[in-house]
Amino acid sequence: MTHPLSQYLPHDEPMILIDELVSHETESLSCKVTLSEDSPFYDPDTRRVPEWVGMEYMAQTVAALAGVEARARGEEVRIGFLLGTRKYQVHERAFALNTPYIIRVERLYQDEDGMANFQCDIFREQSPVASARINVFQPNNVNEFLGIPS
């Protein structure tokens, strides 16, 4: 299953960091990224993308799940906020070029006000590369939440 992520993410190029949606289930979603020298945050000195960028891969995959769900309800994709993480663990010090990575997110909790918690994992083939629990918030009315007049 290949879908353009721009229809599910509230981001514009070049800040869409993940490449494609590969699977979707009720409470989870997986995306893929394969890095090149043109990838945002690519470091030509190390020929890699730093491991801290994995947190954004996870956040964008969570956003893609929210976007898929919004589109299924006939709604517009809305922005959300990454509030924080617990135990971001990395098993590789950076993301290598020309290597496909799978980012899988699973919703553990979500309330009616838009607060949610996700287990997020990044894999290279079947090997774990990074994992974290992240907390996000997607307000029902972003402009109202930010105090922006309608």
PAPA-500112 format. One line per 2 residues: number of its first residue (from 1); their letters; for each residue x, y, z of N, C-alpha, C. Coordinates in nm, 4 decimals, m for minus. Layout:
BEGIN
NUM	a	X,Y,Z,X,Y,Z,X,Y,Z; ...
% end
This chain:
BEGIN
1	mt	0.0856,m0.1173,0.0000,0.0000,0.0000,0.0000,0.0897,0.1228,0.0000; 0.0859,0.2046,m0.1047,0.1648,0.3273,m0.1131,0.0712,0.4457,m0.1305
3	hp	0.0840,0.5424,m0.0422,0.0012,0.6616,m0.0460,0.0906,0.7835,m0.0288; 0.0633,0.8925,m0.1025,0.1421,1.0144,m0.0796,0.1105,1.0707,0.0585
5	ls	0.2127,1.0922,0.1371,0.1922,1.1384,0.2744,0.1423,1.2813,0.2832; 0.1638,1.3605,0.1796,0.1198,1.4998,0.1843,m0.0306,1.5118,0.2056
7	qy	m0.1084,1.4103,0.1693,m0.2531,1.4172,0.1908,m0.2921,1.3897,0.3355; m0.1992,1.3384,0.4165,m0.2286,1.3037,0.5553,m0.1540,1.3881,0.6578
9	lp	m0.0532,1.4617,0.6144,0.0292,1.5391,0.7075,0.0029,1.6889,0.6942; 0.0055,1.7602,0.8071,m0.0086,1.9055,0.8013,0.1258,1.9735,0.7778
11	hd	0.2122,1.9120,0.6993,0.3452,1.9631,0.6679,0.3535,1.9893,0.5177; 0.4494,2.0715,0.4808,0.4806,2.0951,0.3402,0.6229,2.0479,0.3150
13	ep	0.6512,2.0148,0.1885,0.7893,1.9841,0.1510,0.8726,2.1099,0.1752; 0.9932,2.1019,0.2200,1.0739,1.9819,0.2349,1.0672,1.9206,0.3753
15	mi	0.9713,1.9616,0.4565,0.9688,1.9137,0.5945,0.8887,1.7855,0.6150; 0.8416,1.7239,0.5076,0.7879,1.5882,0.5201,0.9096,1.4961,0.5156
17	li	0.9437,1.4397,0.6298,1.0682,1.3637,0.6416,1.0527,1.2157,0.6105; 0.9308,1.1641,0.6177,0.9086,1.0220,0.5920,0.8580,1.0055,0.4489
19	de	0.8784,0.8864,0.3918,0.8534,0.8671,0.2490,0.7157,0.8133,0.2136; 0.6708,0.7113,0.2848,0.5443,0.6496,0.2436,0.4765,0.5775,0.3583
21	lv	0.3460,0.5675,0.3455,0.2649,0.4910,0.4380,0.2658,0.3466,0.3890; 0.3012,0.2523,0.4780,0.3095,0.1132,0.4336,0.2000,0.0250,0.4922
23	sh	0.1456,0.0595,0.6088,0.0346,m0.0194,0.6632,m0.0416,0.0619,0.7655; m0.1699,0.0291,0.7768,m0.2571,0.0973,0.8719,m0.3526,m0.0036,0.9324
25	et	m0.3638,0.0008,1.0639,m0.4620,m0.0767,1.1376,m0.5364,0.0192,1.2280; m0.6342,m0.0305,1.3025,m0.7191,0.0567,1.3839,m0.6408,0.1484,1.4765
27	es	m0.5449,0.0973,1.5481,m0.4719,0.1774,1.6463,m0.3241,0.1956,1.6124; m0.2849,0.1599,1.4905,m0.1430,0.1697,1.4571,m0.1239,0.2025,1.3096
29	ls	m0.0033,0.2467,1.2804,0.0315,0.2825,1.1433,0.1812,0.2660,1.1283; 0.2250,0.2266,1.0090,0.3681,0.2162,0.9794,0.3999,0.2972,0.8546
31	ck	0.5138,0.3648,0.8600,0.5641,0.4409,0.7462,0.7079,0.3985,0.7207; 0.7564,0.4368,0.6041,0.8938,0.4030,0.5659,0.9683,0.5289,0.5273
33	vt	1.0973,0.5288,0.5574,1.1872,0.6336,0.5106,1.3156,0.5666,0.4639; 1.3640,0.6105,0.3477,1.4937,0.5682,0.2973,1.5726,0.6956,0.2719
35	ls	1.6834,0.7101,0.3386,1.7571,0.8359,0.3377,1.8519,0.8464,0.2191; 1.8656,0.9698,0.1723,1.9586,1.0002,0.0644,2.0378,1.1247,0.1023
37	ed	2.1296,1.1626,0.0176,2.2068,1.2845,0.0438,2.1192,1.4087,0.0382; 1.9998,1.3980,m0.0190,1.9068,1.5102,m0.0258,1.8115,1.5152,0.0936
39	sp	1.8191,1.4169,0.1824,1.7287,1.4124,0.2974,1.7572,1.5282,0.3925; 1.6489,1.5897,0.4462,1.6714,1.6922,0.5484,1.7528,1.6348,0.6647
41	fy	1.8418,1.7151,0.7170,1.9277,1.6829,0.8307,2.0420,1.5871,0.7974; 2.0582,1.5542,0.6684,2.1718,1.4717,0.6279,2.3010,1.5466,0.6588
43	dp	2.3960,1.4778,0.7206,2.5258,1.5349,0.7551,2.6300,1.4795,0.6578; 2.6808,1.5624,0.5660,2.7767,1.5114,0.4671,2.9088,1.4666,0.5294
45	dt	2.9423,1.5170,0.6484,3.0673,1.4752,0.7127,3.0595,1.3305,0.7618; 2.9467,1.2937,0.8194,2.9316,1.1565,0.8704,2.8619,1.0655,0.7703
47	rr	2.8027,1.1256,0.6668,2.7242,1.0547,0.5651,2.6052,0.9817,0.6276; 2.5456,1.0463,0.7271,2.4321,0.9888,0.7981,2.3374,1.1006,0.8426
49	vp	2.2220,1.0588,0.8920,2.1271,1.1503,0.9571,2.1354,1.1213,1.1068; 2.1516,1.2238,1.1911,2.1678,1.2005,1.3356,2.0490,1.1264,1.3971
51	ew	2.0780,1.0506,1.5020,1.9746,0.9682,1.5652,1.8611,1.0494,1.6253; 1.8859,1.1741,1.6649,1.7792,1.2547,1.7250,1.6675,1.2852,1.6261
53	vg	1.6932,1.2754,1.4957,1.5900,1.2996,1.3948,1.4838,1.1889,1.3992; 1.5183,1.0745,1.4561,1.4215,0.9666,1.4718,1.2976,1.0091,1.5480
55	me	1.3132,1.1019,1.6416,1.1963,1.1512,1.7163,1.0976,1.2192,1.6208; 1.1470,1.2931,1.5234,1.0574,1.3570,1.4262,0.9976,1.2546,1.3309
57	ym	1.0725,1.1505,1.2954,1.0134,1.0437,1.2142,0.8940,0.9833,1.2887; 0.9113,0.9621,1.4175,0.8022,0.9068,1.4985,0.6842,1.0031,1.5041
59	aq	0.7109,1.1304,1.5315,0.6043,1.2302,1.5417,0.5278,1.2429,1.4099; 0.5983,1.2402,1.2971,0.5301,1.2506,1.1685,0.4481,1.1258,1.1394
61	tv	0.4911,1.0113,1.1871,0.4123,0.8895,1.1678,0.2858,0.8942,1.2529; 0.2957,0.9480,1.3747,0.1758,0.9706,1.4566,0.0818,1.0668,1.3842
63	aa	0.1368,1.1745,1.3289,0.0552,1.2717,1.2555,m0.0110,1.2074,1.1342; 0.0598,1.1164,1.0683,0.0020,1.0466,0.9530,m0.1171,0.9615,0.9963
65	la	m0.1073,0.8956,1.1120,m0.2211,0.8183,1.1635,m0.3398,0.9099,1.1881; m0.3165,1.0243,1.2512,m0.4250,1.1205,1.2748,m0.4832,1.1691,1.1427
67	gv	m0.3980,1.1910,1.0430,m0.4452,1.2361,0.9120,m0.5269,1.1314,0.8397; m0.4837,1.0054,0.8455,m0.5597,0.8957,0.7844,m0.6983,0.8874,0.8493
69	ea	m0.7020,0.8973,0.9810,m0.8298,0.8898,1.0516,m0.9198,1.0087,1.0193; m0.8620,1.1279,1.0102,m0.9403,1.2469,0.9755,m0.9993,1.2332,0.8353
71	ra	m0.9186,1.1926,0.7398,m0.9667,1.1761,0.6016,m1.0771,1.0704,0.5953; m1.0655,0.9626,0.6729,m1.1677,0.8576,0.6740,m1.3013,0.9108,0.7273
73	rg	m1.2948,1.0119,0.8154,m1.4172,1.0749,0.8678,m1.4651,1.1890,0.7790; m1.3934,1.2173,0.6695,m1.4292,1.3275,0.5811,m1.3878,1.4630,0.6338
75	ee	m1.2907,1.4666,0.7243,m1.2445,1.5915,0.7863,m1.1097,1.6345,0.7283; m1.0774,1.7597,0.7523,m0.9471,1.8123,0.7138,m0.8402,1.7616,0.8100
77	vr	m0.7185,1.7534,0.7624,m0.6047,1.7188,0.8461,m0.5728,1.8400,0.9333; m0.5540,1.8157,1.0633,m0.5245,1.9244,1.1581,m0.3838,1.9077,1.2148
79	ig	m0.3286,2.0181,1.2599,m0.1976,2.0098,1.3234,m0.2128,1.9586,1.4661; m0.1044,1.9033,1.5152,m0.0968,1.8579,1.6531,0.0378,1.8999,1.7094
81	fl	0.0571,1.8705,1.8357,0.1774,1.9143,1.9054,0.2443,1.7962,1.9746; 0.3735,1.7829,1.9550,0.4527,1.6844,2.0270,0.4822,1.7449,2.1640
83	lg	0.4307,1.6826,2.2692,0.4481,1.7370,2.4040,0.5747,1.6875,2.4717; 0.6118,1.5655,2.4428,0.7318,1.5124,2.5067,0.7457,1.3641,2.4833
85	tr	0.8521,1.3111,2.5380,0.8812,1.1696,2.5210,0.9327,1.1109,2.6503; 0.9217,0.9815,2.6582,0.9821,0.9066,2.7675,1.0737,0.8017,2.7063
87	ky	1.1921,0.7956,2.7595,1.2843,0.6887,2.7251,1.3108,0.6752,2.5746; 1.3518,0.7833,2.5105,1.3940,0.7699,2.3709,1.5235,0.6914,2.3727
89	qv	1.5174,0.5693,2.3244,1.6328,0.4809,2.3242,1.6757,0.4544,2.1810; 1.8040,0.4657,2.1564,1.8566,0.4379,2.0233,1.9554,0.3218,2.0317
91	he	1.9505,0.2362,1.9325,2.0391,0.1205,1.9267,2.1449,0.1380,1.8186; 2.1285,0.2420,1.7366,2.2279,0.2789,1.6363,2.2466,0.4290,1.6482
93	ra	2.3691,0.4752,1.6350,2.4001,0.6159,1.6608,2.3561,0.7107,1.5495; 2.3133,0.6601,1.4365,2.2673,0.7460,1.3278,2.1932,0.6602,1.2265
95	fa	2.1223,0.7284,1.1366,2.0489,0.6601,1.0299,2.1343,0.6619,0.9037; 2.1533,0.5455,0.8444,2.2433,0.5295,0.7304,2.1729,0.5603,0.5982
97	ln	2.2521,0.6011,0.5004,2.2015,0.6281,0.3659,2.1569,0.5002,0.2973; 2.0599,0.5161,0.2086,2.0126,0.4075,0.1226,1.9657,0.2845,0.1996
99	tp	1.9240,0.3062,0.3214,1.8756,0.1977,0.4065,1.7306,0.2253,0.4406; 1.6382,0.1352,0.4084,1.4988,0.1588,0.4446,1.4760,0.1349,0.5944
101	yi	1.4045,0.2279,0.6541,1.3654,0.2178,0.7947,1.2135,0.2176,0.8016; 1.1589,0.1347,0.8878,1.0148,0.1306,0.9111,0.9876,0.1946,1.0465
103	ir	0.8976,0.2906,1.0481,0.8562,0.3568,1.1706,0.7160,0.3078,1.2027; 0.6979,0.2476,1.3188,0.5670,0.1948,1.3583,0.5223,0.2664,1.4844
105	ve	0.3980,0.3162,1.4817,0.3402,0.3807,1.5992,0.2125,0.3067,1.6384; 0.1921,0.2948,1.7681,0.0722,0.2301,1.8211,0.0119,0.3196,1.9290
107	rl	m0.1149,0.3554,1.9109,m0.1829,0.4404,2.0086,m0.2130,0.3575,2.1339; m0.1664,0.4066,2.2468,m0.1910,0.3398,2.3739,m0.3079,0.4027,2.4484
109	yq	m0.3273,0.5343,2.4255,m0.4313,0.6077,2.4971,m0.4648,0.7333,2.4183; m0.5921,0.7705,2.4174,m0.6329,0.8998,2.3630,m0.7619,0.9410,2.4299
111	de	m0.7685,1.0670,2.4750,m0.8918,1.1146,2.5363,m0.9689,1.2040,2.4392; m1.0868,1.2450,2.4788,m1.1744,1.3246,2.3927,m1.1195,1.4632,2.3636
113	dg	m1.0303,1.5133,2.4497,m0.9747,1.6470,2.4313,m0.8534,1.6499,2.3394; m0.8077,1.5319,2.2945,m0.6974,1.5274,2.1995,m0.5623,1.4903,2.2570
115	ma	m0.5561,1.4606,2.3863,m0.4307,1.4131,2.4458,m0.4153,1.2655,2.4111; m0.2935,1.2249,2.3729,m0.2716,1.0853,2.3358,m0.1291,1.0442,2.3690
117	nf	m0.1118,0.9127,2.3823,0.0173,0.8528,2.4120,0.0403,0.7391,2.3128; 0.1618,0.7316,2.2580,0.1956,0.6323,2.1562,0.3249,0.5607,2.1895
119	qc	0.3266,0.4320,2.1595,0.4523,0.3565,2.1560,0.5036,0.3672,2.0130; 0.6291,0.4077,1.9990,0.6876,0.4284,1.8665,0.8172,0.3486,1.8553
121	di	0.8341,0.2852,1.7405,0.9539,0.2047,1.7177,1.0013,0.2242,1.5743; 1.1330,0.2242,1.5583,1.1939,0.2315,1.4262,1.2775,0.1053,1.4078
123	fr	1.2612,0.0428,1.2898,1.3309,m0.0812,1.2595,1.4097,m0.0682,1.1298; 1.5247,m0.1314,1.1254,1.6002,m0.1544,1.0025,1.5918,m0.3042,0.9800
125	eq	1.5246,m0.3427,0.8729,1.4869,m0.4816,0.8523,1.4079,m0.5238,0.9757; 1.4482,m0.6249,1.0487,1.3753,m0.6639,1.1699,1.4438,m0.6147,1.2967
127	sp	1.5546,m0.5433,1.2820,1.6330,m0.4999,1.3978,1.5831,m0.3667,1.4526; 1.5623,m0.3579,1.5840,1.5220,m0.2300,1.6427,1.6343,m0.1273,1.6329
129	va	1.5969,m0.0068,1.5943,1.6919,0.1025,1.5815,1.6673,0.2076,1.6892; 1.5387,0.2363,1.7166,1.5033,0.3369,1.8172,1.3626,0.3076,1.8674
131	sa	1.3355,0.3533,1.9905,1.2014,0.3387,2.0461,1.1757,0.4520,2.1445; 1.0478,0.4823,2.1633,1.0089,0.5864,2.2586,0.8598,0.5772,2.2843
133	ri	0.8180,0.6330,2.3939,0.6772,0.6617,2.4193,0.6648,0.8126,2.4048; 0.5740,0.8555,2.3170,0.5591,0.9999,2.3003,0.4171,1.0433,2.3360
135	nv	0.4094,1.1648,2.3883,0.2824,1.2272,2.4232,0.2551,1.3377,2.3230; 0.1325,1.3400,2.2721,0.0928,1.4402,2.1727,m0.0400,1.5020,2.2126
137	fq	m0.0673,1.6162,2.1529,m0.1939,1.6852,2.1760,m0.2413,1.7417,2.0437; m0.3655,1.7095,2.0074,m0.4273,1.7640,1.8874,m0.5588,1.8296,1.9299
139	pn	m0.5555,1.9622,1.9497,m0.6777,2.0306,1.9941,m0.7862,2.0254,1.8865; m0.9103,2.0287,1.9321,m1.0224,2.0286,1.8384,m1.0247,2.1547,1.7532
141	nv	m0.9851,2.2677,1.8124,m0.9800,2.3944,1.7394,m0.8433,2.4573,1.7641; m0.7526,2.4425,1.6690,m0.6153,2.4893,1.6855,m0.6090,2.6404,1.7030
143	ne	m0.6842,2.7149,1.6218,m0.6802,2.8609,1.6329,m0.7273,2.9072,1.7700; m0.8323,2.8468,1.8200,m0.8817,2.8821,1.9534,m0.7770,2.8472,2.0595
145	fl	m0.7176,2.7305,2.0463,m0.6152,2.6878,2.1419,m0.4972,2.7848,2.1431; m0.4553,2.8333,2.0263,m0.3434,2.9244,2.0144,m0.3810,3.0707,2.0381
147	gi	m0.5102,3.0960,2.0574,m0.5557,3.2328,2.0800,m0.5577,3.3182,1.9552; m0.5720,3.2550,1.8388,m0.5761,3.3254,1.7109,m0.7224,3.3556,1.6790
149	ps	m0.7555,3.4844,1.6555,m0.8948,3.5181,1.6233,m0.9406,3.4509,1.4933; m1.0646,3.4113,1.4898,m1.1209,3.3433,1.3706,m1.1349,3.4357,1.2538
% end
